[in-house]
Structure formats: structure tokens, C-alpha cells
Amino acid sequence: MDQQNSYEFELLSAWRALSSSQEKTGMQTIKINNTSLHPILAGRISPENEETLLIGFSLFNLNVPSDLPQGNGFFVKNIKLIEKPASFNWITIFRQNNGNIDFFSKMSADIIRLIENNLNRNDEEIEKAIFARIIAWQDFMKRNSNYILSQEEEIGLYGEIEVMASLIEAGNSPADTVKSWEGPIHGIQDFKFGKGAIEVKSTDLPIDFFVHIGSLEQLDDSIVNPLFIATMRFSIDLSGKTLPERAMEIRNYFSGDLLSTSIYDSKLIHAGLIVKDGNMYNHRYLLTNQRILQVSNDFPKLTTSNVPIQIKKVSYEININMITTIGIPMHEILSILQKE
């Protein structure tokens, strides 16, 4: 049993054990880990009968933000437990009655693993990582009820992580690359580098390639410059990799860098992918063509400068096959972006 599954099993067992003591009121807990730095408890609060995860922080080292994550099946509080050591404050995540218990246990196990893998970092860094991960899970739980990416979303995410691999292989540091990745956190463009950016568009269609542009700002090089669009064509091929397989391969670029690994994992969750649930994704994709074009004055696009002032929102498609411009190699693009 891997670390994630082991924590899930332990948490579910603890919550079941605590459900047998419902005659008691208040918070009942069972210890999950053995570290003295950040003790972790599985809890159940009665009479509300809500499962909780409690993470201990030194009383003097916890800077809880005022806007704690709320909604989508769970909420977060900072509490003190009178019967526990007075030297700790506790970040406490509560499952609400409408929250999916399976995904609450996945999230809780993921946060425990995050803490266990980052014990050498200071409290402030761990605290920020925890809240970033909780917000990522909130984004995930906003998705449709089956929590599975559509095929369009799947191929779109595959294209973004392939561009990430290309950037790293062209010489960009893994840490800078994952920080620049803004697609999963609702950035206007998928990768942001100072004043410049790269937008990624992907297809698995063998002939047609229509890219969807969702706003006047997305390809506006008067706002973001230099601006590039990376067009990624894939085929479905048995020799290819599934999305979770490729995501795990790219994760290896961050080996030994716990902060970058944590950022990468959080952004995958923001994007709607839980890598360990790999059996939900069976398509094997093979990258057959990558063409990166610079968005300049002669690139076909709609922006605030070339549509009537009365038009405020647009959504349109570009036929990439009709653009005959030769693509620019990634190392040249990286050189241009790094000058900005």
C-alpha cells in the first residue's frame, strides 16, 4: 500500500472508530502521525457528527490568513484544544454534510503526505503550502459531480505539461517553469514570464486544428509582449502515455526540490487531475507536432484595439492550419522571454 492509500485507510478507520462514541460532545480525536513538530489528528465533532483533520502548529508560529478556505464540502478554522498541549494551535478542516467523504479523505491524506514530505521546511513555508493545497482541492471540488476531466480538458492539460517539459529541456529551470504555469489557476495565458507569455492550444484531431480563444485579452500583444501560442497536435497511440503517466514523468524534473514538487502537485489538482486515480484515464497520447508562433501585428486575432468599442466580450476560433508561418524553436522563445 503506498503512502497516500495508507493515510486514507488510517483516516477512514479513525473516523469510523470515533463514530462509535457519539454520546460524547465536543471534539474527539485520534493521533495519526508521530512527529512532534506538526502533530496530526483525525477528529469527529459532536453532536454535528463532522469528520475533521487537525494539524498542529507551534502557538507562536501560526499566521492564519483572515480569509480561510470555505465551501465546496468543507471549511477551515483555527482552533485551540483545551485538553491537548497548550503549545499548539490547530488548523482544522471540517467536512460538511454535503461533502463527499471519499474526496475529503483523499484531500486529508494528500495534506498529511505534503506535511510529512516537507518537515525540513519552516512553519511559515509549510503553512503556505497547506493553504495553497486546500485552495487547490476547493477548485477541484467545484468540478462536475464525477470529478473526471472531459476529453477536451484532458488533452488541454496534456498539452500544457508537454510545454512545461519543453521549457525545462530548453534550459529553463524547473522551479521557474512551474511557477510560471498559470493555466490551472485561471491565468489569462497558460505560462507567464515577466512581461511575456505562452498560450497553449492542443488537439488530437488528425487534420482539423481550430483553436478556441475565449476573450479579447487572450491574444492581445499590446497587453502581454512578447506573446506566443504553442499549438500541440497529438495522436491516440498505444505507444503513447496516459495523462497521469506523463504527469508523473514530468514530476521527476522536480526531484529533490520539495517546494517545486508541492507547487506542481497543487496545480495539477487545480487543473482537475488526481494522478493516483490514473485508471480513470485510458487514452494514450503521442505528441506528433509542436509549432510555436509569435502573436504579432499580422497574427489573426480579435483584441480591444480592432473591434468596435461597443463589443466587450468575444469568443472565437482560429484555423491554425491556415497559418503558414514556420514555428519558432523553444530555445529561441525562451531566450526572447528571458530578456524581458
Buried (B, 14 or more C-beta within 10 A) or exposed (E): EEEBEEBBEBBBEBBEEBEEEEEEEEBBBBEBBEEEEBBBBBBBBBEEEBBBBBBBBEEEEBEBEEEBBEEBBBBBBEBEBEEBEEEBBBBBBBBBEEBBEEBBBBBBBBBBBBBBBBEEBEBEBBBBBBBBBBBBBBBBBEBEEEBBBEEEBBBBBBBBBBBBBBBBEBEBEBBEBBBBBBBBBEBBBBBBBEEBBBBBBBBBEEEEBEBEBEBBBBBBBEBBBBBBBBBBBBBBEEEBBBBBBBBBEBBEBBEEBBBBBBBBBBBBBBBBBBBBEBEBBEBBBBBEEBBBBBBEEEBEBBBBEEEEEEEEEBEBEBEBEEBEEEBBEBEEBBEBBEEE
